[in-house]
Amino acid sequence: MASEDSTGSSVSGRLRSGDLLHAALAVALLLGVWSVGGLEVTTGKVSSVEAMNGSTVLLPCTYSSCIGIRKLYFSWHYNDNGTMIKLCEAEIPMEGVEPRVNVYHERVEFVGSSKSNNISILLWNITFEDQGEYICFARNPKEKNRNHSAVFTLIVVDQMKEVDNTLTVIIVSVLGGVIGLVIIVMVIKALVVHFLRKDDEKNKECLVSSGNDNTENGLSGAKADNKGTPKA
């Protein structure tokens, strides 16, 4: 009886461990799917920009979610030495519906559209005080309030740096010189081949004409010999 009890307990223990393993795998898969299809915001391939003092600059930001959105909340903040200053905020009720944006900065303009998942803003007449980090934040209640943010850095300069094209000019000049040299060599080669062919044709014509002359001379000499032979 003791052996039967121990066998039963071991079997039930294995079953429980198997159930726990299956449950853990299911949770992991669900979390993986949720994380893959979760809300994400991005400022694009470039996370910073240099702009001249007094110009207008675009602060880009887009969002994406594989399972869609509902009452998506987004906002823009400026990091002023650790103090987060809110620039604007809004809520997108559903996909394709344009939000009513609350703007808290006189030089900020919302230029995005929910139809293209765009929540970008314009910053007008920038100054050196506007330099720093701008945070684009979004939260999606449809994904249990999953949130995500992206940072875009603005660098304000007095004048744009001139791009040094010296290396590019040198490379283009060298390539142009090489291509030109190749073309010249090919032209010279074609001319030489052309003249050599002409010389060969002339030589062949001379040989043919001289052969014909020799044949005619031989025939005429033979006729003269036959005529000059006395009869017996």
Secondary structure, DSSP 8 states (H G I E B T S, - for coil): -HHHHHHHHHHHHHHHHHHHHHHHHHHHHHHHHHHHTS-EEE--S--EEEEETT--EEE--EEE-TT--SSEEEEEEEEETTEEEEEEEEEE-STT-----EE-STTEEE--BGGGTB--EEE-S--GGG-EEEEEEEEEGGGTSEEEEEEEEEEEESS------HHHHHHHHHHHHHHHHHHHHHHHHHHHHHHHHHHHHHHHHHHHHHHHHHHHHHHHHHHHHHHHS---
